[in-house]
Amino acid sequence: MPDRNNEDDVNAERMLEAALGGMTPHQALIQASLAESADSEARAAATAKNRERALKLLAAIEKSMA
């Protein structure tokens, strides 16, 4: 009878290799970190743009009330 634990380990290793898409774990971590940095930079840019729009809208509202 085959060793069930060994079979599970082999299956887990195959799934990990497939998930990494041929990258080493180190490469996968670097890629994830770069993606996270890019995402946070995009969020910061969106926040700045939204702040600029809000200030313009506030100025327009204040001007219309004067």
Chimera marker file (.cmm) of the C-alpha trace (Angstrom):
<marker_set name="trace">
<marker id="1" x="0.000" y="0.000" z="0.000" r="1" g="1" b="0" radius="0.5"/>
<marker id="2" x="1.477" y="3.400" z="-0.993" r="1" g="1" b="0" radius="0.5"/>
<marker id="3" x="2.460" y="5.846" z="1.720" r="1" g="1" b="0" radius="0.5"/>
<marker id="4" x="-0.406" y="8.349" z="1.873" r="1" g="1" b="0" radius="0.5"/>
<marker id="5" x="1.688" y="11.098" z="3.495" r="1" g="1" b="0" radius="0.5"/>
<marker id="6" x="4.345" y="10.861" z="0.794" r="1" g="1" b="0" radius="0.5"/>
<marker id="7" x="1.660" y="11.007" z="-1.908" r="1" g="1" b="0" radius="0.5"/>
<marker id="8" x="0.147" y="14.115" z="-0.273" r="1" g="1" b="0" radius="0.5"/>
<marker id="9" x="3.594" y="15.733" z="-0.114" r="1" g="1" b="0" radius="0.5"/>
<marker id="10" x="4.200" y="15.045" z="-3.800" r="1" g="1" b="0" radius="0.5"/>
<marker id="11" x="0.779" y="16.456" z="-4.722" r="1" g="1" b="0" radius="0.5"/>
<marker id="12" x="1.359" y="19.540" z="-2.572" r="1" g="1" b="0" radius="0.5"/>
<marker id="13" x="4.760" y="20.093" z="-4.184" r="1" g="1" b="0" radius="0.5"/>
<marker id="14" x="3.220" y="19.822" z="-7.674" r="1" g="1" b="0" radius="0.5"/>
<marker id="15" x="0.480" y="22.320" z="-6.774" r="1" g="1" b="0" radius="0.5"/>
<marker id="16" x="3.076" y="24.726" z="-5.371" r="1" g="1" b="0" radius="0.5"/>
<marker id="17" x="5.174" y="24.489" z="-8.537" r="1" g="1" b="0" radius="0.5"/>
<marker id="18" x="2.072" y="25.122" z="-10.669" r="1" g="1" b="0" radius="0.5"/>
<marker id="19" x="1.051" y="28.103" z="-8.546" r="1" g="1" b="0" radius="0.5"/>
<marker id="20" x="4.511" y="29.642" z="-8.790" r="1" g="1" b="0" radius="0.5"/>
<marker id="21" x="4.436" y="29.381" z="-12.570" r="1" g="1" b="0" radius="0.5"/>
<marker id="22" x="8.040" y="28.271" z="-12.871" r="1" g="1" b="0" radius="0.5"/>
<marker id="23" x="9.379" y="30.897" z="-10.468" r="1" g="1" b="0" radius="0.5"/>
<marker id="24" x="11.388" y="30.156" z="-7.386" r="1" g="1" b="0" radius="0.5"/>
<marker id="25" x="9.721" y="31.050" z="-4.085" r="1" g="1" b="0" radius="0.5"/>
<marker id="26" x="12.164" y="33.974" z="-3.790" r="1" g="1" b="0" radius="0.5"/>
<marker id="27" x="11.184" y="35.286" z="-7.225" r="1" g="1" b="0" radius="0.5"/>
<marker id="28" x="7.498" y="34.936" z="-6.350" r="1" g="1" b="0" radius="0.5"/>
<marker id="29" x="8.002" y="36.959" z="-3.157" r="1" g="1" b="0" radius="0.5"/>
<marker id="30" x="9.851" y="39.693" z="-5.049" r="1" g="1" b="0" radius="0.5"/>
<marker id="31" x="7.142" y="39.853" z="-7.697" r="1" g="1" b="0" radius="0.5"/>
<marker id="32" x="4.412" y="40.047" z="-5.055" r="1" g="1" b="0" radius="0.5"/>
<marker id="33" x="6.293" y="42.801" z="-3.253" r="1" g="1" b="0" radius="0.5"/>
<marker id="34" x="6.707" y="44.822" z="-6.455" r="1" g="1" b="0" radius="0.5"/>
<marker id="35" x="3.018" y="44.416" z="-7.267" r="1" g="1" b="0" radius="0.5"/>
<marker id="36" x="2.084" y="45.559" z="-3.770" r="1" g="1" b="0" radius="0.5"/>
<marker id="37" x="4.343" y="48.613" z="-4.096" r="1" g="1" b="0" radius="0.5"/>
<marker id="38" x="2.816" y="49.519" z="-7.447" r="1" g="1" b="0" radius="0.5"/>
<marker id="39" x="-0.660" y="49.103" z="-5.975" r="1" g="1" b="0" radius="0.5"/>
<marker id="40" x="0.107" y="51.355" z="-3.017" r="1" g="1" b="0" radius="0.5"/>
<marker id="41" x="1.612" y="53.966" z="-5.350" r="1" g="1" b="0" radius="0.5"/>
<marker id="42" x="-1.551" y="53.865" z="-7.470" r="1" g="1" b="0" radius="0.5"/>
<marker id="43" x="-3.710" y="54.289" z="-4.358" r="1" g="1" b="0" radius="0.5"/>
<marker id="44" x="-1.586" y="57.256" z="-3.240" r="1" g="1" b="0" radius="0.5"/>
<marker id="45" x="-1.923" y="58.869" z="-6.677" r="1" g="1" b="0" radius="0.5"/>
<marker id="46" x="-5.690" y="58.323" z="-6.654" r="1" g="1" b="0" radius="0.5"/>
<marker id="47" x="-5.917" y="59.834" z="-3.173" r="1" g="1" b="0" radius="0.5"/>
<marker id="48" x="-3.984" y="62.905" z="-4.281" r="1" g="1" b="0" radius="0.5"/>
<marker id="49" x="-6.171" y="63.312" z="-7.366" r="1" g="1" b="0" radius="0.5"/>
<marker id="50" x="-9.350" y="62.947" z="-5.304" r="1" g="1" b="0" radius="0.5"/>
<marker id="51" x="-8.061" y="65.528" z="-2.830" r="1" g="1" b="0" radius="0.5"/>
<marker id="52" x="-7.358" y="67.954" z="-5.678" r="1" g="1" b="0" radius="0.5"/>
<marker id="53" x="-10.868" y="67.446" z="-7.069" r="1" g="1" b="0" radius="0.5"/>
<marker id="54" x="-12.425" y="67.919" z="-3.635" r="1" g="1" b="0" radius="0.5"/>
<marker id="55" x="-10.529" y="71.179" z="-3.110" r="1" g="1" b="0" radius="0.5"/>
<marker id="56" x="-11.666" y="72.462" z="-6.508" r="1" g="1" b="0" radius="0.5"/>
<marker id="57" x="-15.251" y="71.508" z="-5.731" r="1" g="1" b="0" radius="0.5"/>
<marker id="58" x="-15.056" y="73.194" z="-2.328" r="1" g="1" b="0" radius="0.5"/>
<marker id="59" x="-13.658" y="76.352" z="-3.921" r="1" g="1" b="0" radius="0.5"/>
<marker id="60" x="-16.493" y="76.336" z="-6.488" r="1" g="1" b="0" radius="0.5"/>
<marker id="61" x="-19.089" y="75.898" z="-3.742" r="1" g="1" b="0" radius="0.5"/>
<marker id="62" x="-17.588" y="78.694" z="-1.666" r="1" g="1" b="0" radius="0.5"/>
<marker id="63" x="-17.476" y="80.975" z="-4.716" r="1" g="1" b="0" radius="0.5"/>
<marker id="64" x="-21.123" y="80.293" z="-5.543" r="1" g="1" b="0" radius="0.5"/>
<marker id="65" x="-22.195" y="81.100" z="-1.969" r="1" g="1" b="0" radius="0.5"/>
<marker id="66" x="-20.377" y="84.449" z="-1.881" r="1" g="1" b="0" radius="0.5"/>
<link id1="1" id2="2" r="1" g="1" b="0" radius="0.2"/>
<link id1="2" id2="3" r="1" g="1" b="0" radius="0.2"/>
<link id1="3" id2="4" r="1" g="1" b="0" radius="0.2"/>
<link id1="4" id2="5" r="1" g="1" b="0" radius="0.2"/>
<link id1="5" id2="6" r="1" g="1" b="0" radius="0.2"/>
<link id1="6" id2="7" r="1" g="1" b="0" radius="0.2"/>
<link id1="7" id2="8" r="1" g="1" b="0" radius="0.2"/>
<link id1="8" id2="9" r="1" g="1" b="0" radius="0.2"/>
<link id1="9" id2="10" r="1" g="1" b="0" radius="0.2"/>
<link id1="10" id2="11" r="1" g="1" b="0" radius="0.2"/>
<link id1="11" id2="12" r="1" g="1" b="0" radius="0.2"/>
<link id1="12" id2="13" r="1" g="1" b="0" radius="0.2"/>
<link id1="13" id2="14" r="1" g="1" b="0" radius="0.2"/>
<link id1="14" id2="15" r="1" g="1" b="0" radius="0.2"/>
<link id1="15" id2="16" r="1" g="1" b="0" radius="0.2"/>
<link id1="16" id2="17" r="1" g="1" b="0" radius="0.2"/>
<link id1="17" id2="18" r="1" g="1" b="0" radius="0.2"/>
<link id1="18" id2="19" r="1" g="1" b="0" radius="0.2"/>
<link id1="19" id2="20" r="1" g="1" b="0" radius="0.2"/>
<link id1="20" id2="21" r="1" g="1" b="0" radius="0.2"/>
<link id1="21" id2="22" r="1" g="1" b="0" radius="0.2"/>
<link id1="22" id2="23" r="1" g="1" b="0" radius="0.2"/>
<link id1="23" id2="24" r="1" g="1" b="0" radius="0.2"/>
<link id1="24" id2="25" r="1" g="1" b="0" radius="0.2"/>
<link id1="25" id2="26" r="1" g="1" b="0" radius="0.2"/>
<link id1="26" id2="27" r="1" g="1" b="0" radius="0.2"/>
<link id1="27" id2="28" r="1" g="1" b="0" radius="0.2"/>
<link id1="28" id2="29" r="1" g="1" b="0" radius="0.2"/>
<link id1="29" id2="30" r="1" g="1" b="0" radius="0.2"/>
<link id1="30" id2="31" r="1" g="1" b="0" radius="0.2"/>
<link id1="31" id2="32" r="1" g="1" b="0" radius="0.2"/>
<link id1="32" id2="33" r="1" g="1" b="0" radius="0.2"/>
<link id1="33" id2="34" r="1" g="1" b="0" radius="0.2"/>
<link id1="34" id2="35" r="1" g="1" b="0" radius="0.2"/>
<link id1="35" id2="36" r="1" g="1" b="0" radius="0.2"/>
<link id1="36" id2="37" r="1" g="1" b="0" radius="0.2"/>
<link id1="37" id2="38" r="1" g="1" b="0" radius="0.2"/>
<link id1="38" id2="39" r="1" g="1" b="0" radius="0.2"/>
<link id1="39" id2="40" r="1" g="1" b="0" radius="0.2"/>
<link id1="40" id2="41" r="1" g="1" b="0" radius="0.2"/>
<link id1="41" id2="42" r="1" g="1" b="0" radius="0.2"/>
<link id1="42" id2="43" r="1" g="1" b="0" radius="0.2"/>
<link id1="43" id2="44" r="1" g="1" b="0" radius="0.2"/>
<link id1="44" id2="45" r="1" g="1" b="0" radius="0.2"/>
<link id1="45" id2="46" r="1" g="1" b="0" radius="0.2"/>
<link id1="46" id2="47" r="1" g="1" b="0" radius="0.2"/>
<link id1="47" id2="48" r="1" g="1" b="0" radius="0.2"/>
<link id1="48" id2="49" r="1" g="1" b="0" radius="0.2"/>
<link id1="49" id2="50" r="1" g="1" b="0" radius="0.2"/>
<link id1="50" id2="51" r="1" g="1" b="0" radius="0.2"/>
<link id1="51" id2="52" r="1" g="1" b="0" radius="0.2"/>
<link id1="52" id2="53" r="1" g="1" b="0" radius="0.2"/>
<link id1="53" id2="54" r="1" g="1" b="0" radius="0.2"/>
<link id1="54" id2="55" r="1" g="1" b="0" radius="0.2"/>
<link id1="55" id2="56" r="1" g="1" b="0" radius="0.2"/>
<link id1="56" id2="57" r="1" g="1" b="0" radius="0.2"/>
<link id1="57" id2="58" r="1" g="1" b="0" radius="0.2"/>
<link id1="58" id2="59" r="1" g="1" b="0" radius="0.2"/>
<link id1="59" id2="60" r="1" g="1" b="0" radius="0.2"/>
<link id1="60" id2="61" r="1" g="1" b="0" radius="0.2"/>
<link id1="61" id2="62" r="1" g="1" b="0" radius="0.2"/>
<link id1="62" id2="63" r="1" g="1" b="0" radius="0.2"/>
<link id1="63" id2="64" r="1" g="1" b="0" radius="0.2"/>
<link id1="64" id2="65" r="1" g="1" b="0" radius="0.2"/>
<link id1="65" id2="66" r="1" g="1" b="0" radius="0.2"/>
</marker_set>
